[in-house]
Amino acid sequence: MTDAPAPPRSRPGTSKWTPFWFLAPAVLVLFAIGIYPTLFALVTSLRQYNLTRVREGFPFVGLANYVQVLSDPTFWQTLGRTAGFFCVVMPFEVALGLCVALLLHRPGFGFLKALARVSLVIPLATTYAVVGLLGRLVFNRDFGVANSLINLFGFPSFDWLGDVSGAFAAICVMDIWQWTPFCALIFLSGLSMVPVEIEEAARLETGSKWALLTHVQMPYLLPGFTAMLILRSADVLKLFDVVFTMTRGGPGAATELISIYIQRVGFRVFDLGLASAQALLLLVITIVLARLYIRFFYREIE
């Protein structure tokens, strides 16, 4: 006769519900700030939800808001302007971030490299509204730093924020200043994963830094690069504070990115149904871009 297996021993003060109670606060917070607003926006996008016509109620209109958004030329213009903004700032941020990461990855200068790494966090820790205020000061027509610099070379002062091209260039410069350190830190973390013996052997085998980067270091950079593209794409699509603080989307519509346009539709025209449809379409675009980035850029490290 075999002995029956002993019942599993439970630790004092724990039960089968203990993991649930640990997870419950995070799940509640996620539901309150993520899931519920998304579901509410989905329901709102299927209704005629205009706060200026409350007496008419909020009737169900199905996909009419989505059809109106897709046939709205202003929506596509602002989306194209946002895509152009991304295509301008992202190459600069990637190139400058990679250069900074490669410099910090080189041996020597321990204290200076530690100081540089701490300095990289400062732009990231600066809130968007403060970055916008800094941009207004830097590109001020009368006493801005940008005009002071071009005056040193004999050029006259330029109304950066009052000119179509100048305002767009200004928001690009501020975005590059804020997010280049983020790209540098991502690349630096990838470079730190390269085995030291493999990197040293490659340095002895070839004196070409380009060959070292493309054949040895690049496989370790691609996962971080993919995550960087996903995060920056989502961030650009919802970028609002910096642009709104600097230019309010002007002059005209020169810097009216898609988030500025959605804010105008939702909180100036008060058509929350149409604004919700636009926001959900941006969510779909973000998901599609993320899948494309993973498919074309992400590679497993063998």
PEFEN-V583599 format. One record per backbone hydrogen bond with DSSP energy under -1.0 kcal/mol. CO is the residue of the C=O (numbers start at 1). NH is the residue of the N-H. If there is no record, write none. Layout:
BEGIN
co=CO nh=NH
co=CO nh=NH
END
This chain:
BEGIN
co=11 nh=14
co=15 nh=18
co=17 nh=21
co=18 nh=22
co=19 nh=23
co=20 nh=24
co=23 nh=27
co=24 nh=28
co=25 nh=29
co=26 nh=30
co=27 nh=31
co=28 nh=32
co=29 nh=33
co=30 nh=34
co=30 nh=35
co=31 nh=36
co=34 nh=38
co=35 nh=39
co=36 nh=40
co=37 nh=41
co=38 nh=42
co=39 nh=43
co=40 nh=44
co=41 nh=45
co=44 nh=47
co=46 nh=61
co=46 nh=62
co=47 nh=49
co=49 nh=272
co=49 nh=273
co=50 nh=53
co=54 nh=57
co=59 nh=48
co=61 nh=64
co=63 nh=67
co=64 nh=68
co=65 nh=69
co=66 nh=70
co=67 nh=71
co=69 nh=72
co=72 nh=76
co=73 nh=77
co=74 nh=78
co=75 nh=79
co=76 nh=80
co=77 nh=81
co=78 nh=82
co=79 nh=83
co=80 nh=84
co=81 nh=85
co=82 nh=86
co=83 nh=87
co=84 nh=88
co=85 nh=89
co=86 nh=90
co=89 nh=93
co=90 nh=94
co=91 nh=95
co=92 nh=96
co=93 nh=97
co=94 nh=98
co=95 nh=99
co=96 nh=100
co=97 nh=101
co=98 nh=102
co=99 nh=103
co=100 nh=104
co=101 nh=105
co=109 nh=113
co=110 nh=114
co=111 nh=115
co=112 nh=116
co=113 nh=117
co=114 nh=118
co=115 nh=119
co=116 nh=120
co=118 nh=121
co=121 nh=125
co=127 nh=131
co=128 nh=132
co=129 nh=133
co=130 nh=134
co=131 nh=135
co=132 nh=136
co=133 nh=137
co=134 nh=138
co=135 nh=139
co=137 nh=140
co=138 nh=146
co=140 nh=144
co=144 nh=148
co=145 nh=149
co=146 nh=150
co=147 nh=151
co=148 nh=152
co=150 nh=155
co=151 nh=154
co=158 nh=160
co=160 nh=163
co=163 nh=167
co=164 nh=168
co=165 nh=169
co=166 nh=170
co=167 nh=171
co=168 nh=172
co=169 nh=173
co=170 nh=174
co=171 nh=175
co=172 nh=176
co=173 nh=177
co=174 nh=178
co=175 nh=179
co=176 nh=180
co=179 nh=183
co=180 nh=184
co=181 nh=185
co=182 nh=186
co=183 nh=187
co=184 nh=188
co=185 nh=189
co=186 nh=190
co=187 nh=191
co=188 nh=192
co=191 nh=194
co=195 nh=199
co=196 nh=200
co=197 nh=201
co=198 nh=202
co=199 nh=203
co=200 nh=204
co=201 nh=205
co=202 nh=206
co=208 nh=212
co=209 nh=213
co=210 nh=214
co=211 nh=215
co=212 nh=216
co=212 nh=217
co=213 nh=218
co=218 nh=221
co=218 nh=222
co=221 nh=225
co=222 nh=226
co=223 nh=227
co=224 nh=228
co=225 nh=229
co=226 nh=230
co=227 nh=231
co=228 nh=232
co=229 nh=233
co=230 nh=234
co=231 nh=235
co=232 nh=236
co=233 nh=237
co=234 nh=238
co=236 nh=239
co=240 nh=244
co=241 nh=245
co=242 nh=246
co=243 nh=247
co=243 nh=248
co=247 nh=250
co=249 nh=255
co=251 nh=254
co=255 nh=257
co=257 nh=261
co=258 nh=262
co=259 nh=263
co=260 nh=264
co=261 nh=265
co=262 nh=266
co=263 nh=267
co=264 nh=268
co=264 nh=269
co=265 nh=271
co=270 nh=51
co=270 nh=272
co=271 nh=275
co=272 nh=276
co=273 nh=277
co=274 nh=278
co=275 nh=279
co=276 nh=280
co=277 nh=281
co=278 nh=282
co=279 nh=283
co=280 nh=284
co=281 nh=285
co=282 nh=286
co=283 nh=287
co=284 nh=288
co=285 nh=289
co=286 nh=290
co=287 nh=291
co=288 nh=292
co=289 nh=293
co=290 nh=294
co=291 nh=295
co=292 nh=296
co=293 nh=297
co=293 nh=298
END
